[in-house]
C-alpha cells in the first residue's frame, strides 16, 4: 500500500526528460567546459598523466564527473521550464 504522503509528493514531481541527441550534446558540452576549466587551474598535478592531455587521470575523471552533474542540472532545469 502506498502512503498518502508519497502520493501527494508524486503529484508535484516534474516530468523526467527522455534521452535525445540534444540531451547528449548538453551533457557533452558541460563536461568539455568543466574539463577546459580544470586545465586552466593551478592545482598540483599529482598522479599518472593522461596520454594525450596535459592533465592527470584523477583530475580528468573528476572533471568528467562534475561535468555530468552540471549537465544533468541543466537538462532538468530546461525540462522544468519547458524548453527541452
Residue pairs with C-beta under 8 A, 6 or more apart in sequence:
14 76
14 79
14 80
15 79
16 79
17 23
17 75
17 76
17 79
17 84
22 84
23 75
23 84
26 71
26 74
26 75
26 78
27 67
27 68
27 71
27 72
27 75
28 71
29 71
30 67
30 68
30 70
30 71
30 74
31 63
31 64
31 67
31 68
31 71
32 67
33 67
33 70
34 63
34 64
34 66
34 67
34 70
35 55
35 60
35 63
35 64
35 67
37 63
38 55
38 59
38 60
38 62
38 63
39 53
39 54
39 55
43 59
45 55
45 56
45 59
46 56
46 58
47 56
47 57
47 58
47 59
48 56
48 57
49 55
49 56
49 57
50 56
50 57
50 60
53 60
55 63
75 84
78 84
